[in-house]
Amino acid sequence: MSAGSGEPCQRKGAAYYAADRVDFLDWVGGNHERVLDVGCSSGSNAAWLRAHGARQIVGIEPDLASAELARARYDLVLPMTVEDAIGRLDGPVDLVICADVLEHLVDPWSVVRSLRPLMAPDGQLAISIPNIRYAPALLRIAFGRGFEYEPEGIFDATHLRFFARLNVSAMLGASGWTARRWGGSPGRFGRLQRVAGRLTGGRADEWLIFQWYVVAVPG
């Protein structure tokens, strides 16, 4: 769900923009009154957010067709890149969602830093981001098709940046955030990830997590 890149927005299929991230939001949990959804697509997260206390939902979405759909669900939608939108936003915000967004940006470090002043003192930044250390991705780079880009997934053709967990942690720390909780989607390795996680104290997650989830707080 791209919210800006410095390049013209590449239009994907309708299913891409219609998808919600209830899986990720269920992991985030909690109740959040004022929400900023960066890369909100068509606003499919609205039902979950309203059910979890949202009184004001602001979305950012550069895909104009999706932004128009989101307007019917959110209180305000800015149809532009996140880089252009941040200066138009007012805080405080209780929850900022960056679900599958940062990897699409030219400078995600600056964007994460710019979000910090918008936050309420107890606000949270919720990020989901692909893991370039995911074992199938590493094997593909070393022995398979390399960086052959695709419409979706870790090798999405619109991805400009690639992160492992340590890179996400460093970006947050350098931008005034503290990672409070980590998790992730294991992709095809669900059962293996759970077993290996118990046996290794979570260290195997570096290679078995398809997409990292992190909740960060102002630090």
C-alpha positions in Angstrom: 0.0 0.0 0.0 2.2 2.8 -1.3 1.9 6.3 0.2 4.6 8.0 -1.7 7.9 7.3 -3.4 9.1 10.4 -5.3 8.0 8.6 -8.5 4.6 8.6 -10.1 2.3 6.1 -8.3 2.2 2.8 -10.1 -1.4 1.6 -10.3 -1.9 -2.0 -9.1 -5.0 -4.2 -9.4 -8.2 -3.4 -7.6 -7.8 -6.3 -5.1 -4.5 -4.7 -3.9 -6.2 -1.4 -3.0 -9.3 -3.1 -1.5 -7.4 -5.4 0.9 -7.6 -4.6 4.6 -4.9 -5.3 7.2 -7.1 -6.8 10.0 -4.5 -9.5 10.5 -1.9 -6.8 11.4 -4.4 -4.6 13.3 -5.5 -7.6 15.4 -1.9 -8.0 16.5 -1.6 -4.3 17.3 -4.8 -4.4 19.3 -5.9 -1.7 21.7 -8.4 1.2 21.3 -7.3 4.3 19.5 -9.4 7.5 19.3 -7.4 9.5 16.7 -5.8 7.5 13.9 -3.6 8.3 10.9 -3.5 5.6 8.3 -0.6 6.1 6.0 -1.2 4.4 2.6 -4.9 3.8 3.5 -5.8 2.5 0.0 -9.6 2.4 -0.2 -10.2 2.7 3.5 -10.8 -1.0 4.2 -9.4 -0.7 7.8 -12.2 1.6 8.8 -14.5 -1.1 10.3 -11.8 -2.4 12.5 -10.7 1.0 13.6 -14.3 2.2 14.4 -14.8 -1.0 16.4 -11.7 -0.2 18.4 -12.6 3.3 19.5 -11.7 5.5 16.5 -13.5 8.8 16.5 -11.3 10.5 13.9 -9.6 8.6 11.1 -7.3 10.5 8.7 -5.9 8.7 5.6 -3.1 9.4 3.2 -3.3 7.8 -0.2 -1.7 8.9 -3.5 -3.7 6.6 -5.7 -6.6 8.9 -6.6 -9.2 6.3 -7.3 -8.6 4.6 -4.0 -8.5 7.9 -2.1 -11.9 8.7 -3.5 -13.3 5.4 -2.1 -11.7 5.9 1.2 -13.4 9.3 1.6 -16.7 7.5 2.3 -15.1 5.6 5.2 -12.7 8.0 6.8 -13.2 11.5 8.2 -10.4 13.0 6.0 -8.3 11.6 3.2 -5.4 13.4 1.7 -4.9 12.3 -1.9 -1.2 12.8 -2.1 2.2 11.3 -1.1 3.0 11.0 2.6 5.9 13.4 2.1 3.5 16.1 0.8 0.8 15.3 3.4 2.8 15.5 6.6 3.0 19.3 6.7 -0.8 19.5 6.4 -1.5 17.3 9.4 -2.3 18.3 13.0 -1.8 16.2 16.1 -2.0 14.8 18.5 -2.5 11.3 17.1 -3.0 8.2 19.1 -2.1 5.6 16.4 -0.2 5.9 13.1 -0.4 2.9 10.8 2.3 2.3 8.3 1.2 -1.1 6.9 3.4 -2.0 3.9 4.3 1.6 3.2 7.9 2.4 4.2 9.5 0.0 1.7 7.9 2.1 -1.1 9.5 5.4 0.0 12.7 7.1 -1.2 13.5 8.3 2.3 11.5 6.4 4.9 13.9 7.5 7.6 12.8 11.1 7.2 9.1 10.2 7.0 9.3 8.2 10.3 11.1 11.2 11.9 8.5 13.6 10.6 5.7 11.6 12.1 7.1 11.9 15.6 5.9 15.5 16.4 2.3 14.5 15.5 2.1 11.9 18.3 0.2 12.0 21.6 2.5 11.4 24.6 1.2 7.8 24.8 0.7 7.4 21.0 1.9 4.4 19.0 3.4 3.9 15.6 2.5 0.5 14.1 4.6 -0.7 11.2 4.5 -3.8 9.0 7.4 -4.3 6.6 8.8 -7.1 4.5 11.8 -9.0 5.8 14.6 -9.3 3.2 16.2 -12.0 5.4 13.2 -14.3 4.9 14.8 -17.6 4.0 13.0 -18.1 0.6 14.1 -14.6 -0.4 17.7 -15.2 0.5 17.7 -18.5 -1.4 16.2 -16.9 -4.4 18.8 -14.1 -4.5 21.7 -16.6 -4.0 20.6 -19.5 -6.2 17.4 -18.5 -8.0 16.0 -15.6 -10.0 17.9 -13.0 -8.0 16.1 -9.6 -7.9 13.5 -10.4 -10.5 10.7 -8.1 -9.5 7.0 -9.1 -9.3 3.6 -7.4 -8.8 3.5 -8.2 -5.1 5.5 -9.7 -2.2 9.0 -9.0 -1.0 10.2 -8.4 -4.6 7.3 -6.0 -5.4 8.4 -3.9 -8.3 7.4 -0.7 -6.4 9.7 -1.5 -3.4 12.6 1.0 -3.2 14.0 -0.1 0.2 14.7 -3.4 1.8 14.9 -4.1 5.5 15.9 -6.7 8.0 14.8 -6.4 11.7 18.0 -4.7 12.7 17.5 -2.0 10.0 14.0 -1.3 11.1 15.2 -1.0 14.7 18.0 1.4 13.7 15.6 3.5 11.7 13.2 3.9 14.7 16.0 4.6 17.1 17.5 7.3 14.9 14.1 8.9 14.5 13.1 9.3 18.1 11.1 6.1 18.6 11.5 3.1 20.8 10.3 -0.3 19.6 8.0 -1.7 22.3 6.8 -5.0 20.7 7.9 -7.2 17.8 6.0 -9.8 15.9 5.4 -10.8 12.4 3.7 -13.0 9.7 5.6 -16.3 9.1 4.3 -16.7 5.6 4.6 -20.3 4.6 6.6 -21.2 7.8 3.8 -20.9 10.3 4.3 -24.2 12.3 8.0 -24.3 11.7 8.4 -20.7 12.9 6.5 -21.4 16.2 8.6 -24.5 16.9 11.9 -23.0 15.9 11.1 -19.8 17.8 10.6 -21.8 21.0 13.8 -23.8 20.5 16.0 -20.8 19.6 14.5 -18.2 21.9 13.1 -16.4 18.8 16.4 -16.1 17.0 15.2 -18.2 14.1 12.6 -15.5 13.4 15.3 -13.6 11.5 14.9 -16.1 8.6 11.4 -17.4 9.1 9.4 -14.2 9.4 8.0 -13.0 6.1 6.9 -9.6 7.3 7.9 -7.9 10.5 5.3 -6.2 12.8 6.5 -3.6 15.3 4.8 -1.2 17.6 6.9 1.8 18.6 6.4 4.6 21.0 7.9 8.1 21.2 11.3 7.6 22.8 
